[in-house]
Amino acid sequence: MGGQKRLPGVSRVVNKNGTISFRASGYDPSGRKVAKTFRSLSEANRWKLDLEHAKHHETYVDPSAGRGTLADYFAECMTRSPKLTPKTVYGYWSTANRWVLPLLGHLHLSLVLGLLALRFGEAISLQRRDVEFASTVRPGLVAVRRSTTEVSGGLGMVTGPPKSGRIRTVPIDPALSAELVEHAQRYMGIAEEALFFKSARSNAHVRLNNWRSRVFLPAVERSIGGKLTVHDLRATAITNWLEIDGVSPLMVAAWAGHRSLAVTSEHYFDPTDEQVKVAVDRVGRSTAIVLGGSG
């Protein structure tokens, strides 16, 4: 055991095949008993600590909610977005079915890149303390505080401030929050500075070239057989934000970490014919009101 003690609510189990496992149990905020079995004591203790922390900070999410796929999350988002026009919804589904859902499935790092528009270096720098999970009374938030880049010349991975030089926060939906809760319970350490995403072989940062060649590009080839870059995930999220009625471009620029609205507009906003028509109609009505009032 390495001197590690079992927390209250964690029990040792001898399986029929002679192996040892550990069962952690407790109560969720509604008073319902929940339990989960782990191969190691450290995993069981971590799950128990996460459960108690989430209860006292109103961030508990039923683990079963995190077993849904990205397709489930996407469908839920579409049904909860009544301001989207049928044409926009159709466009979102077409894009998701062709480019996103077959590729990403349950890849949590890809979820963060494709739905929160984080740059790769920002995503791999996220720590436990940077993520505030959604609860029944408030949405979740991700604080983007740092970015990590692989530097040549033997310097390795270097961490510094985000590209904009400023800390920003990005909202996360409860459904996505549930996915991230499950990820944290399965793969993360309990320390506040524990990396949210780490190398499969160590606790070090994920390296872009390794992840792209071993995970991302093979998945792209298997699913669509076309060309897709890691940055395309961020671009998709920003473009989708710009098309949501009621979300201002200034807010999108802030979420994306752009220094100015000009960057957002120049690189990510390409208005459709329908959007141009709506804008012209609104300007026309506004002008009519002004001219009518001036008489």
C-alpha positions as CSV (number, residue, x, y, z in Angstrom):
1,M,0.0,0.0,0.0
2,G,3.0,2.3,0.3
3,G,1.8,3.6,3.6
4,Q,-1.4,5.1,2.1
5,K,-4.4,4.8,4.4
6,R,-8.0,4.2,3.3
7,L,-10.3,7.2,3.7
8,P,-13.6,6.7,5.4
9,G,-16.0,5.1,3.0
10,V,-13.3,3.2,1.1
11,S,-13.1,-0.5,1.6
12,R,-10.8,-3.3,0.4
13,V,-12.4,-6.0,-1.7
14,V,-10.9,-9.5,-2.4
15,N,-12.2,-10.6,-5.8
16,K,-13.0,-14.2,-6.8
17,N,-9.9,-14.4,-8.9
18,G,-7.7,-13.4,-5.9
19,T,-7.1,-9.8,-7.1
20,I,-7.6,-6.8,-4.8
21,S,-9.8,-3.8,-5.6
22,F,-11.1,-0.9,-3.6
23,R,-14.7,0.3,-3.4
24,A,-15.5,3.9,-2.6
25,S,-18.9,5.0,-1.5
26,G,-20.7,8.1,-0.3
27,Y,-23.8,10.2,-0.7
28,D,-24.6,12.8,-3.3
29,P,-26.3,16.1,-2.4
30,S,-29.8,14.5,-2.8
31,G,-28.9,11.9,-0.2
32,R,-28.7,9.1,-2.8
33,K,-25.9,6.6,-2.1
34,V,-23.3,6.3,-4.9
35,A,-20.3,4.0,-5.2
36,K,-17.6,3.0,-7.5
37,T,-14.9,0.3,-7.6
38,F,-11.2,1.0,-8.5
39,R,-8.1,-1.1,-9.1
40,S,-6.0,1.0,-6.8
41,L,-6.4,2.6,-3.4
42,S,-5.1,6.0,-4.7
43,E,-7.9,6.1,-7.3
44,A,-10.6,5.2,-4.7
45,N,-9.3,7.8,-2.3
46,R,-9.2,10.4,-5.0
47,W,-12.8,9.7,-6.1
48,K,-13.9,9.9,-2.5
49,L,-12.2,13.3,-2.1
50,D,-13.6,14.6,-5.3
51,L,-17.1,13.5,-4.2
52,E,-16.9,15.4,-0.9
53,H,-15.3,18.5,-2.5
54,A,-18.0,18.6,-5.2
55,K,-20.8,18.3,-2.6
56,H,-19.6,21.1,-0.4
57,H,-18.9,23.4,-3.4
58,E,-22.2,22.6,-5.2
59,T,-20.3,21.3,-8.2
60,Y,-21.5,17.6,-8.0
61,V,-22.5,16.1,-11.3
62,D,-23.9,12.6,-11.4
63,P,-21.2,10.5,-13.0
64,S,-23.8,8.7,-15.2
65,A,-24.4,12.1,-16.9
66,G,-20.8,12.0,-18.2
67,R,-21.3,8.7,-20.0
68,G,-23.1,10.3,-22.9
69,T,-21.3,10.9,-26.1
70,L,-20.5,14.2,-27.9
71,A,-23.5,13.4,-30.1
72,D,-25.7,13.5,-27.0
73,Y,-24.2,16.8,-25.9
74,F,-24.6,18.3,-29.3
75,A,-28.2,17.3,-29.6
76,E,-29.0,18.7,-26.2
77,C,-27.3,22.0,-27.2
78,M,-29.4,22.2,-30.4
79,T,-32.7,21.6,-28.5
80,R,-31.8,24.3,-25.9
81,S,-31.1,27.0,-28.6
82,P,-34.5,28.2,-29.7
83,K,-33.1,31.3,-31.2
84,L,-31.3,29.4,-33.9
85,T,-33.1,29.4,-37.3
86,P,-33.9,26.0,-38.9
87,K,-31.3,26.7,-41.6
88,T,-28.6,27.3,-38.9
89,V,-29.5,24.2,-37.0
90,Y,-29.3,22.2,-40.2
91,G,-25.9,23.7,-41.0
92,Y,-24.6,22.8,-37.5
93,W,-25.8,19.2,-37.8
94,S,-24.3,18.8,-41.3
95,T,-21.0,20.1,-40.0
96,A,-21.1,17.9,-36.9
97,N,-22.1,14.8,-38.7
98,R,-19.3,15.2,-41.3
99,W,-16.4,16.7,-39.4
100,V,-16.9,16.4,-35.6
101,L,-19.0,13.5,-34.3
102,P,-17.2,10.7,-36.2
103,L,-13.8,12.1,-35.3
104,L,-14.0,13.3,-31.7
105,G,-16.4,10.9,-29.9
106,H,-15.0,10.8,-26.3
107,L,-11.7,12.6,-26.8
108,H,-11.9,15.2,-24.0
109,L,-8.9,17.2,-25.2
110,S,-10.6,17.6,-28.5
111,L,-13.8,18.6,-26.8
112,V,-12.0,21.5,-25.1
113,L,-10.4,22.6,-28.4
114,G,-13.5,22.3,-30.5
115,L,-16.1,23.6,-28.1
116,L,-14.2,26.1,-25.9
117,A,-11.9,27.5,-28.7
118,L,-8.8,27.1,-26.6
119,R,-5.5,27.1,-28.4
120,F,-3.6,23.8,-28.0
121,G,-1.0,25.3,-25.7
122,E,-3.7,26.7,-23.5
123,A,-5.6,23.5,-23.3
124,I,-2.6,21.4,-22.3
125,S,-1.8,23.9,-19.6
126,L,-5.1,23.7,-17.8
127,Q,-4.9,22.6,-14.2
128,R,-7.6,21.4,-11.8
129,R,-7.9,24.8,-10.2
130,D,-8.6,26.5,-13.5
131,V,-11.9,24.6,-14.1
132,E,-15.0,25.5,-12.1
133,F,-17.6,22.8,-12.9
134,A,-21.2,23.7,-13.6
135,S,-23.7,23.2,-10.9
136,T,-27.5,23.4,-10.6
137,V,-27.3,27.1,-9.8
138,R,-24.5,28.4,-12.0
139,P,-22.7,27.6,-15.3
140,G,-19.1,26.3,-15.3
141,L,-16.1,28.4,-16.2
142,V,-12.6,27.7,-17.5
143,A,-9.9,30.2,-16.6
144,V,-7.2,30.4,-19.2
145,R,-4.2,31.5,-17.3
146,R,-1.2,30.1,-19.2
147,S,0.0,28.5,-22.3
148,T,2.7,25.9,-22.9
149,T,4.9,25.6,-26.1
150,E,7.5,23.1,-27.1
151,V,10.7,25.1,-27.8
152,S,13.6,23.8,-29.9
153,G,17.2,24.0,-28.9
154,G,16.8,21.7,-25.9
155,L,14.6,24.0,-24.0
156,G,11.7,21.5,-23.9
157,M,8.2,22.6,-22.9
158,V,8.1,26.3,-21.8
159,T,5.0,27.7,-20.0
160,G,4.1,31.4,-20.0
161,P,1.1,33.7,-20.2
162,P,-1.6,33.2,-22.9
163,K,-1.0,34.7,-26.4
164,S,-3.0,37.8,-25.5
165,G,-1.0,38.3,-22.3
166,R,-4.2,38.4,-20.2
167,I,-6.2,35.9,-18.2
168,R,-9.7,35.2,-19.7
169,T,-12.6,33.0,-18.7
170,V,-14.7,30.8,-21.0
171,P,-18.2,29.4,-20.0
172,I,-18.8,25.7,-20.2
173,D,-22.2,24.1,-20.6
174,P,-23.4,21.6,-17.9
175,A,-23.4,18.8,-20.3
176,L,-19.8,19.4,-21.3
177,S,-19.0,20.0,-17.6
178,A,-20.3,16.5,-16.9
179,E,-17.8,15.0,-19.4
180,L,-15.0,16.9,-17.8
181,V,-16.0,15.8,-14.3
182,E,-15.7,12.2,-15.4
183,H,-12.4,12.9,-17.0
184,A,-11.1,14.5,-13.8
185,Q,-12.3,11.6,-11.7
186,R,-10.6,9.0,-13.9
187,Y,-7.3,10.6,-15.0
188,M,-6.4,13.5,-12.8
189,G,-4.5,13.8,-9.5
190,I,-6.2,15.5,-6.6
191,A,-3.7,18.4,-6.3
192,E,-5.0,21.8,-7.4
193,E,-2.0,22.2,-9.8
194,A,-2.6,18.8,-11.4
195,L,-2.7,19.0,-15.2
196,F,-6.1,18.4,-16.7
197,F,-4.5,16.7,-19.7
198,K,-1.2,14.9,-19.5
199,S,1.0,12.6,-21.5
200,A,0.0,9.0,-21.5
201,R,3.4,7.9,-20.4
202,S,4.1,10.5,-17.7
203,N,2.7,13.5,-15.8
204,A,4.2,15.9,-18.3
205,H,2.5,18.1,-20.8
206,V,1.0,16.6,-24.0
207,R,3.2,17.4,-26.9
208,L,1.5,18.8,-30.0
209,N,3.4,16.8,-32.6
210,N,3.0,13.5,-30.8
211,W,-0.8,14.0,-30.2
212,R,-1.4,15.2,-33.7
213,S,0.5,12.3,-35.3
214,R,-0.7,9.5,-32.9
215,V,-4.2,10.6,-32.1
216,F,-5.6,13.4,-34.2
217,L,-4.4,12.7,-37.8
218,P,-5.2,8.9,-37.7
219,A,-8.7,9.7,-36.4
220,V,-9.2,12.2,-39.2
221,E,-8.0,9.7,-41.8
222,R,-10.3,6.9,-40.4
223,S,-13.4,9.2,-40.2
224,I,-13.3,11.6,-43.1
225,G,-10.2,10.8,-45.1
226,G,-9.7,14.5,-45.7
227,K,-7.6,17.3,-44.4
228,L,-8.3,18.9,-41.0
229,T,-5.9,20.8,-38.7
230,V,-5.9,21.1,-35.0
231,H,-6.5,24.8,-35.4
232,D,-9.7,24.0,-37.3
233,L,-11.3,22.9,-34.1
234,R,-10.7,26.3,-32.5
235,A,-11.9,28.1,-35.7
236,T,-15.1,26.0,-35.7
237,A,-16.0,27.0,-32.1
238,I,-15.4,30.7,-32.7
239,T,-17.4,30.7,-35.9
240,N,-20.3,28.9,-34.2
241,W,-20.2,31.5,-31.4
242,L,-20.5,34.3,-33.9
243,E,-23.6,32.7,-35.4
244,I,-25.5,32.5,-32.1
245,D,-28.2,35.1,-31.8
246,G,-27.7,37.4,-28.8
247,V,-23.9,36.7,-28.4
248,S,-22.1,39.9,-29.4
249,P,-18.8,39.8,-31.4
250,L,-17.1,41.6,-28.5
251,M,-18.0,38.8,-26.2
252,V,-16.8,36.2,-28.7
253,A,-13.5,38.1,-29.0
254,A,-13.1,38.0,-25.2
255,W,-13.8,34.3,-25.0
256,A,-11.4,33.6,-27.9
257,G,-8.6,35.6,-26.3
258,H,-8.2,38.1,-29.2
259,R,-6.6,41.4,-28.5
260,S,-9.2,43.2,-30.7
261,L,-12.5,42.7,-32.4
262,A,-10.7,43.2,-35.7
263,V,-8.9,39.9,-35.4
264,T,-12.1,38.0,-34.7
265,S,-13.9,39.7,-37.6
266,E,-11.1,39.4,-40.2
267,H,-10.3,35.7,-39.6
268,Y,-13.5,34.0,-38.4
269,F,-16.5,36.0,-39.6
270,D,-17.7,35.3,-43.1
271,P,-21.4,36.4,-43.3
272,T,-23.8,34.2,-45.2
273,D,-26.4,35.6,-47.6
274,E,-29.1,35.1,-45.0
275,Q,-27.1,37.0,-42.4
276,V,-26.6,39.9,-44.8
277,K,-30.3,40.0,-45.6
278,V,-31.2,40.1,-41.9
279,A,-28.7,42.8,-41.2
280,V,-30.0,44.9,-44.2
281,D,-33.6,44.5,-43.1
282,R,-32.8,45.6,-39.5
283,V,-30.9,48.7,-40.8
284,G,-33.9,49.5,-43.1
285,R,-36.3,49.3,-40.2
286,S,-34.1,51.4,-38.0
287,T,-33.7,54.0,-40.7
288,A,-37.5,54.1,-41.3
289,I,-38.0,54.7,-37.6
290,V,-35.5,57.6,-37.5
291,L,-36.9,59.2,-40.6
292,G,-40.5,58.8,-39.4
293,G,-39.6,60.4,-36.1
294,S,-37.8,63.4,-37.7
295,G,-40.9,64.6,-39.4
